[in-house]
Amino acid sequence: MNSIDTYFPEYLVNNSQLARQFGSFLCLSIAIAGFLFSLITSTNAQIEVTVDENLSTAIFNSTLSEDAEPRPDILYSALDKDTIVGEVLNNFSYPIELVRITATVYDKNGIIVATGDKYVNDYLLKPGSRSGFDIFLDETLPSKSKYTLTTSFEKSEDNKLEALQLSVGKNFKSSNSFRVLGEVMNQGKNDANAVKVSTIFYDEKHKVIDTDYVFTNPDIISPNKKAPFEFSFYIDNPGKIKSMAFNVQSDEYSLITNNGQNNTIPQQ
């Protein structure tokens, strides 16, 4: 009996030719498997896919951190067509700056389809203050897309003196646009440079509809002087805007508030 016959069931024992053919196939399969294994374990490893193939990982439907450190709270976020809007809260006991939000978008099968990042609208966030963000993805996203948000920031030593008084005037609505006016007064002893006003627009459930920022005109305000600002943008249904949160900062000063938080003003 051929030695290889001992590895086959009884009905193959009498057919040595078939057994030898099967043994040759088995050896070839082992050789191919060894070759593929050597490719996988190569020290010069790469992952290669065709243009119609995807590699994916699990989706986490929550805000992620770049490390194990605490992160600012993302109070709310939403994906609207090609833009993710939301707001961030500084939940620390110290000011933070350079708060950046990175978005990763997946299709319904968990395949990554887009990514983008954006700094929040305010350079400095004092403890308890909020700031809006909007990440434009510049992609036609598939239906039922999901996303994750990753935050990063730096601890700030710049605790700006409260010296900018903000007032908001009337807002105007048309069938597809919204406009609001206001002004900022510098109550500090020095010029306020690069005066920047940011706002978050909310619906009746206090969900973020949009965020934006503008500079006053002029953006340098002398002591005890005022400068106006204006927000104007297109929106499908301006009646959805029910309240607005404002903040203002310059290179030297921050918003005068009673409790250190942004002022939320009902729309008129």
C-alpha positions as CSV (number, residue, x, y, z in Angstrom):
1,M,0.0,0.0,0.0
2,N,1.3,3.5,-0.8
3,S,2.2,5.4,2.3
4,I,0.0,8.2,1.5
5,D,-3.1,5.9,1.5
6,T,-3.0,5.8,5.3
7,Y,-4.4,9.3,5.4
8,F,-7.5,8.7,3.4
9,P,-10.9,7.0,4.2
10,E,-11.3,3.3,3.5
11,Y,-13.0,3.9,0.1
12,L,-9.8,5.6,-1.2
13,V,-7.4,2.9,-0.1
14,N,-8.1,0.8,-3.2
15,N,-7.7,3.7,-5.6
16,S,-4.0,4.6,-5.2
17,Q,-4.0,6.8,-8.3
18,L,-6.8,9.0,-6.9
19,A,-5.1,9.1,-3.6
20,R,-1.8,10.3,-5.2
21,Q,-3.7,13.0,-7.1
22,F,-5.4,14.2,-3.9
23,G,-2.1,14.1,-2.1
24,S,-0.5,16.3,-4.8
25,F,-3.4,18.7,-4.5
26,L,-3.0,18.8,-0.7
27,C,0.7,19.6,-1.0
28,L,0.0,22.3,-3.6
29,S,-2.6,23.8,-1.3
30,I,-0.1,23.8,1.6
31,A,2.5,25.5,-0.5
32,I,0.1,28.2,-1.6
33,A,-1.0,28.8,1.9
34,G,2.6,29.1,3.0
35,F,3.3,31.6,0.3
36,L,0.3,33.7,1.3
37,F,1.3,33.6,4.9
38,S,4.8,34.8,4.1
39,L,3.2,37.8,2.3
40,I,1.0,38.6,5.3
41,T,3.9,38.4,7.8
42,S,6.4,40.3,5.6
43,T,8.3,43.0,7.4
44,N,7.4,45.3,4.6
45,A,3.7,45.0,5.2
46,Q,1.0,46.9,3.3
47,I,-2.7,46.7,2.9
48,E,-3.8,46.8,-0.7
49,V,-7.4,46.9,-2.0
50,T,-9.0,47.4,-5.3
51,V,-10.9,50.5,-6.1
52,D,-14.2,48.6,-5.5
53,E,-13.1,47.0,-2.2
54,N,-13.3,48.5,1.3
55,L,-11.8,47.9,4.6
56,S,-13.8,49.1,7.6
57,T,-13.8,49.2,11.4
58,A,-16.6,49.4,14.0
59,I,-18.5,52.7,14.3
60,F,-18.8,54.4,17.6
61,N,-21.8,56.6,17.8
62,S,-20.3,59.0,20.4
63,T,-17.7,61.7,20.8
64,L,-14.2,60.2,20.8
65,S,-11.1,61.5,22.5
66,E,-7.6,61.5,21.0
67,D,-6.4,60.1,24.3
68,A,-7.7,59.1,27.7
69,E,-7.8,62.7,29.0
70,P,-11.1,64.5,29.6
71,R,-12.5,66.4,26.7
72,P,-14.8,69.4,26.4
73,D,-18.5,68.4,26.2
74,I,-20.2,68.4,22.8
75,L,-23.7,69.4,24.0
76,Y,-25.3,68.9,20.6
77,S,-24.4,68.0,17.0
78,A,-26.3,67.2,13.9
79,L,-25.5,66.3,10.2
80,D,-27.5,68.4,7.8
81,K,-26.8,67.5,4.1
82,D,-23.1,68.2,3.9
83,T,-22.4,70.1,7.1
84,I,-22.2,69.1,10.8
85,V,-23.2,71.8,13.2
86,G,-23.0,71.7,17.0
87,E,-21.8,73.4,20.2
88,V,-19.1,72.7,22.7
89,L,-19.0,73.4,26.4
90,N,-15.9,74.1,28.4
91,N,-16.6,71.9,31.4
92,F,-13.2,72.5,33.0
93,S,-12.3,74.9,35.9
94,Y,-9.8,76.7,33.6
95,P,-9.9,78.4,30.2
96,I,-9.1,76.4,27.1
97,E,-8.2,77.5,23.6
98,L,-7.7,76.1,20.1
99,V,-10.6,73.7,20.5
100,R,-10.8,71.7,17.3
101,I,-13.5,69.2,16.2
102,T,-12.7,66.4,13.7
103,A,-15.5,64.6,12.0
104,T,-15.4,61.2,10.4
105,V,-18.4,60.1,8.4
106,Y,-19.5,56.6,7.5
107,D,-22.1,55.1,5.2
108,K,-24.8,52.7,6.5
109,N,-22.4,49.8,6.1
110,G,-19.7,51.4,8.2
111,I,-17.4,52.4,5.4
112,I,-15.7,55.8,5.8
113,V,-16.9,58.3,3.1
114,A,-15.8,61.7,4.3
115,T,-13.8,63.6,7.0
116,G,-13.3,67.2,8.0
117,D,-12.2,69.4,10.9
118,K,-12.9,72.9,12.2
119,Y,-11.9,75.0,15.1
120,V,-14.8,76.2,17.2
121,N,-15.9,79.8,16.6
122,D,-14.3,81.3,19.7
123,Y,-10.5,81.3,20.2
124,L,-10.8,81.2,24.0
125,L,-13.5,79.4,26.1
126,K,-13.7,80.3,29.7
127,P,-15.0,77.8,32.2
128,G,-18.7,77.2,31.6
129,S,-18.8,79.0,28.2
130,R,-20.0,77.5,25.0
131,S,-18.9,77.9,21.4
132,G,-20.5,76.8,18.1
133,F,-18.9,74.9,15.2
134,D,-19.8,73.9,11.7
135,I,-17.8,71.4,9.6
136,F,-18.4,71.6,5.9
137,L,-17.6,68.2,4.4
138,D,-17.7,69.3,0.7
139,E,-19.1,65.8,-0.2
140,T,-22.3,64.3,-1.4
141,L,-23.0,62.0,1.5
142,P,-25.0,58.8,1.2
143,S,-28.3,58.4,2.9
144,K,-28.3,57.2,6.5
145,S,-24.7,58.4,7.1
146,K,-23.3,58.2,10.6
147,Y,-20.4,60.1,12.1
148,T,-18.0,60.4,15.0
149,L,-16.5,63.6,16.5
150,T,-13.1,63.8,18.0
151,T,-12.0,66.8,20.1
152,S,-8.7,68.4,20.8
153,F,-7.7,71.5,22.8
154,E,-5.0,73.3,24.7
155,K,-5.2,74.7,28.3
156,S,-4.9,78.4,28.2
157,E,-3.1,80.9,30.4
158,D,-4.9,83.8,28.7
159,N,-7.8,84.7,31.0
160,K,-9.1,87.8,29.2
161,L,-10.5,90.7,31.2
162,E,-14.2,91.2,30.8
163,A,-14.6,94.6,29.1
164,L,-16.7,94.2,26.0
165,Q,-20.4,95.0,26.3
166,L,-22.6,93.5,23.7
167,S,-26.1,94.6,22.7
168,V,-28.4,93.0,20.1
169,G,-31.0,95.0,18.1
170,K,-33.8,93.8,15.8
171,N,-33.7,90.8,13.6
172,F,-35.3,90.6,10.2
173,K,-36.8,87.6,8.5
174,S,-37.9,87.0,4.9
175,S,-39.1,83.8,3.2
176,N,-35.5,82.4,3.0
177,S,-33.2,84.7,4.9
178,F,-32.4,85.9,8.5
179,R,-30.6,89.0,9.6
180,V,-29.7,90.4,13.0
181,L,-27.9,93.6,14.0
182,G,-26.0,94.6,17.2
183,E,-23.1,96.5,18.5
184,V,-20.1,96.2,20.9
185,M,-18.8,98.8,23.3
186,N,-15.3,98.7,24.6
187,Q,-15.2,99.5,28.4
188,G,-11.6,98.6,28.7
189,K,-8.7,101.1,29.2
190,N,-7.0,100.1,25.9
191,D,-8.0,99.5,22.3
192,A,-9.8,96.3,21.6
193,N,-8.2,94.7,18.6
194,A,-9.8,92.1,16.2
195,V,-13.2,92.2,17.9
196,K,-15.0,89.1,16.9
197,V,-18.7,88.3,17.6
198,S,-19.9,84.7,17.5
199,T,-23.4,83.3,17.6
200,I,-25.4,80.1,17.8
201,F,-28.9,79.9,16.4
202,Y,-31.3,77.5,18.1
203,D,-34.8,76.1,17.3
204,E,-37.6,75.8,19.8
205,K,-36.1,72.6,21.3
206,H,-32.8,74.4,21.8
207,K,-31.1,72.4,19.1
208,V,-28.4,74.1,17.0
209,I,-29.6,75.2,13.6
210,D,-26.6,77.2,12.6
211,T,-23.5,78.9,13.9
212,D,-21.4,81.8,12.6
213,Y,-19.0,84.6,13.5
214,V,-18.3,88.1,12.2
215,F,-16.0,91.0,13.1
216,T,-17.3,94.4,14.1
217,N,-16.9,97.2,11.7
218,P,-14.3,98.5,12.4
219,D,-12.8,95.6,14.2
220,I,-10.6,97.9,16.4
221,I,-12.6,99.7,19.1
222,S,-11.2,102.5,21.1
223,P,-12.0,102.8,24.9
224,N,-15.6,103.9,25.5
225,K,-16.4,103.6,21.8
226,K,-18.9,101.3,19.9
227,A,-18.8,99.4,16.7
228,P,-21.7,97.6,15.0
229,F,-21.9,94.0,13.7
230,E,-24.4,92.2,11.4
231,F,-25.3,88.5,10.8
232,S,-27.1,87.8,7.6
233,F,-27.6,84.4,5.9
234,Y,-29.9,82.3,3.8
235,I,-32.0,79.6,5.5
236,D,-34.9,77.5,4.2
237,N,-37.2,78.3,7.1
238,P,-36.1,81.3,9.2
239,G,-39.1,80.9,11.4
240,K,-37.3,77.9,13.0
241,I,-34.9,80.2,14.8
242,K,-36.2,80.8,18.2
243,S,-33.2,82.0,20.2
244,M,-29.6,83.0,19.7
245,A,-26.5,82.8,21.9
246,F,-23.8,85.5,21.5
247,N,-20.2,85.9,22.5
248,V,-17.6,88.5,21.8
249,Q,-13.8,88.6,22.2
250,S,-10.9,90.7,21.1
251,D,-7.2,90.1,21.4
252,E,-7.3,91.7,24.9
253,Y,-10.8,91.4,26.3
254,S,-13.8,89.2,26.6
255,L,-17.6,89.6,27.0
256,I,-19.0,91.2,30.1
257,T,-21.5,88.7,31.6
258,N,-23.1,88.1,35.0
259,N,-22.3,84.3,35.1
260,G,-19.5,83.8,32.7
261,Q,-21.7,82.2,30.1
262,N,-22.8,83.3,26.7
263,N,-26.0,85.4,26.6
264,T,-28.9,83.6,25.1
265,I,-31.5,86.0,23.6
266,P,-34.9,85.0,22.3
267,Q,-35.4,86.1,18.7
268,Q,-37.9,88.9,18.3
